Amino acid sequence: MATENENTQVIIGCAIEVHKNLGPGLLESVYEESLCYELKQSNMTFKRQQQVPIKYKSAKLSAPLRLDLSVENQIIVEVKAKEETTPIDKQQLLTYLRLLDKQVGLIINFNVKRLVDGVTRVVNQFRESPEAFKL
């Protein structure tokens, strides 16, 4: 099994290929589908529009989250096509990482001239230990 770093490099390489071929200015759904094509060509396993159930107290909410992509059951990828990403985009991805107990996520904004300027890596460093809650 490849490491998270190795897998993020492959994902970014696939995104660069998509950006080279399509450029900026299209809808997120176009980039997401194209990225899935490239991931498949790279023999990466992924789930698209994966539902994440949300629990509030003891209730399971009827409106689950939908992740753009979960790659190799390790990395959450949020595809964007907007003028610029915001701190809320980063916080949203961090929340997804925490809910799924994943360590690494990528925000890939295709609406940029150079894709390297549109990639943000988010790391979930929040790890609870049982001792943290002892009084």
Contacts in CASP RR format, 6 or more apart in sequence:
PFRMAT RR
TARGET T0000
AUTHOR 0000-0000-0000
METHOD contacts of the structure
MODEL  1
MATENENTQVIIGCAIEVHKNLGPGLLESVYEESLCYELKQSNMTFKRQQ
QVPIKYKSAKLSAPLRLDLSVENQIIVEVKAKEETTPIDKQQLLTYLRLL
DKQVGLIINFNVKRLVDGVTRVVNQFRESPEAFKL
1 72 0 8 1.000
2 10 0 8 1.000
2 72 0 8 1.000
4 74 0 8 1.000
4 75 0 8 1.000
4 103 0 8 1.000
4 104 0 8 1.000
7 44 0 8 1.000
7 71 0 8 1.000
7 72 0 8 1.000
7 74 0 8 1.000
7 75 0 8 1.000
8 75 0 8 1.000
8 104 0 8 1.000
8 105 0 8 1.000
8 106 0 8 1.000
8 121 0 8 1.000
10 39 0 8 1.000
10 42 0 8 1.000
10 44 0 8 1.000
11 35 0 8 1.000
11 39 0 8 1.000
11 44 0 8 1.000
11 71 0 8 1.000
11 75 0 8 1.000
11 77 0 8 1.000
11 106 0 8 1.000
11 108 0 8 1.000
12 106 0 8 1.000
12 108 0 8 1.000
12 115 0 8 1.000
12 119 0 8 1.000
13 38 0 8 1.000
14 35 0 8 1.000
14 38 0 8 1.000
14 39 0 8 1.000
14 41 0 8 1.000
14 42 0 8 1.000
14 44 0 8 1.000
15 35 0 8 1.000
15 38 0 8 1.000
15 108 0 8 1.000
15 110 0 8 1.000
15 115 0 8 1.000
15 119 0 8 1.000
16 115 0 8 1.000
16 116 0 8 1.000
17 38 0 8 1.000
18 31 0 8 1.000
18 34 0 8 1.000
18 35 0 8 1.000
18 38 0 8 1.000
18 110 0 8 1.000
19 110 0 8 1.000
19 115 0 8 1.000
21 34 0 8 1.000
22 30 0 8 1.000
22 31 0 8 1.000
22 34 0 8 1.000
22 110 0 8 1.000
23 110 0 8 1.000
24 81 0 8 1.000
24 110 0 8 1.000
24 111 0 8 1.000
24 112 0 8 1.000
24 113 0 8 1.000
25 81 0 8 1.000
25 110 0 8 1.000
25 111 0 8 1.000
26 81 0 8 1.000
26 110 0 8 1.000
27 81 0 8 1.000
28 68 0 8 1.000
28 79 0 8 1.000
28 80 0 8 1.000
28 81 0 8 1.000
28 110 0 8 1.000
30 81 0 8 1.000
31 79 0 8 1.000
31 81 0 8 1.000
31 108 0 8 1.000
31 110 0 8 1.000
32 48 0 8 1.000
32 68 0 8 1.000
32 69 0 8 1.000
32 79 0 8 1.000
35 69 0 8 1.000
35 77 0 8 1.000
35 79 0 8 1.000
35 108 0 8 1.000
36 46 0 8 1.000
36 48 0 8 1.000
36 69 0 8 1.000
39 46 0 8 1.000
39 69 0 8 1.000
39 71 0 8 1.000
40 46 0 8 1.000
44 71 0 8 1.000
44 72 0 8 1.000
45 71 0 8 1.000
45 72 0 8 1.000
45 73 0 8 1.000
46 69 0 8 1.000
46 70 0 8 1.000
46 71 0 8 1.000
46 72 0 8 1.000
47 67 0 8 1.000
47 69 0 8 1.000
47 70 0 8 1.000
48 68 0 8 1.000
48 69 0 8 1.000
49 66 0 8 1.000
49 67 0 8 1.000
49 68 0 8 1.000
50 66 0 8 1.000
50 67 0 8 1.000
50 69 0 8 1.000
50 70 0 8 1.000
51 64 0 8 1.000
51 65 0 8 1.000
51 66 0 8 1.000
52 64 0 8 1.000
52 65 0 8 1.000
52 66 0 8 1.000
52 67 0 8 1.000
52 96 0 8 1.000
52 99 0 8 1.000
52 100 0 8 1.000
53 60 0 8 1.000
53 61 0 8 1.000
53 64 0 8 1.000
54 60 0 8 1.000
54 61 0 8 1.000
54 63 0 8 1.000
54 64 0 8 1.000
54 65 0 8 1.000
54 99 0 8 1.000
55 61 0 8 1.000
65 96 0 8 1.000
65 99 0 8 1.000
67 76 0 8 1.000
67 78 0 8 1.000
67 96 0 8 1.000
68 76 0 8 1.000
68 77 0 8 1.000
68 78 0 8 1.000
68 79 0 8 1.000
69 76 0 8 1.000
69 77 0 8 1.000
69 78 0 8 1.000
69 79 0 8 1.000
70 76 0 8 1.000
70 77 0 8 1.000
70 100 0 8 1.000
71 77 0 8 1.000
74 102 0 8 1.000
74 103 0 8 1.000
74 104 0 8 1.000
75 102 0 8 1.000
75 104 0 8 1.000
75 105 0 8 1.000
75 106 0 8 1.000
76 93 0 8 1.000
76 96 0 8 1.000
76 97 0 8 1.000
76 100 0 8 1.000
76 102 0 8 1.000
76 104 0 8 1.000
76 105 0 8 1.000
76 106 0 8 1.000
77 105 0 8 1.000
77 106 0 8 1.000
77 108 0 8 1.000
78 89 0 8 1.000
78 92 0 8 1.000
78 93 0 8 1.000
78 96 0 8 1.000
78 105 0 8 1.000
78 106 0 8 1.000
78 107 0 8 1.000
78 108 0 8 1.000
79 108 0 8 1.000
79 110 0 8 1.000
80 89 0 8 1.000
80 107 0 8 1.000
80 108 0 8 1.000
80 109 0 8 1.000
80 110 0 8 1.000
80 111 0 8 1.000
81 109 0 8 1.000
81 110 0 8 1.000
81 111 0 8 1.000
82 109 0 8 1.000
82 111 0 8 1.000
83 111 0 8 1.000
84 109 0 8 1.000
85 107 0 8 1.000
85 109 0 8 1.000
85 118 0 8 1.000
85 120 0 8 1.000
89 107 0 8 1.000
89 120 0 8 1.000
90 107 0 8 1.000
90 120 0 8 1.000
90 122 0 8 1.000
93 105 0 8 1.000
93 107 0 8 1.000
93 122 0 8 1.000
94 122 0 8 1.000
94 124 0 8 1.000
96 102 0 8 1.000
97 103 0 8 1.000
97 104 0 8 1.000
97 105 0 8 1.000
97 122 0 8 1.000
97 124 0 8 1.000
98 124 0 8 1.000
98 126 0 8 1.000
102 124 0 8 1.000
103 123 0 8 1.000
103 124 0 8 1.000
104 121 0 8 1.000
104 122 0 8 1.000
104 123 0 8 1.000
104 124 0 8 1.000
105 121 0 8 1.000
105 122 0 8 1.000
105 123 0 8 1.000
106 119 0 8 1.000
106 120 0 8 1.000
106 121 0 8 1.000
106 122 0 8 1.000
107 118 0 8 1.000
107 119 0 8 1.000
107 120 0 8 1.000
107 122 0 8 1.000
108 115 0 8 1.000
108 118 0 8 1.000
108 119 0 8 1.000
109 118 0 8 1.000
109 119 0 8 1.000
109 120 0 8 1.000
110 118 0 8 1.000
112 118 0 8 1.000
END
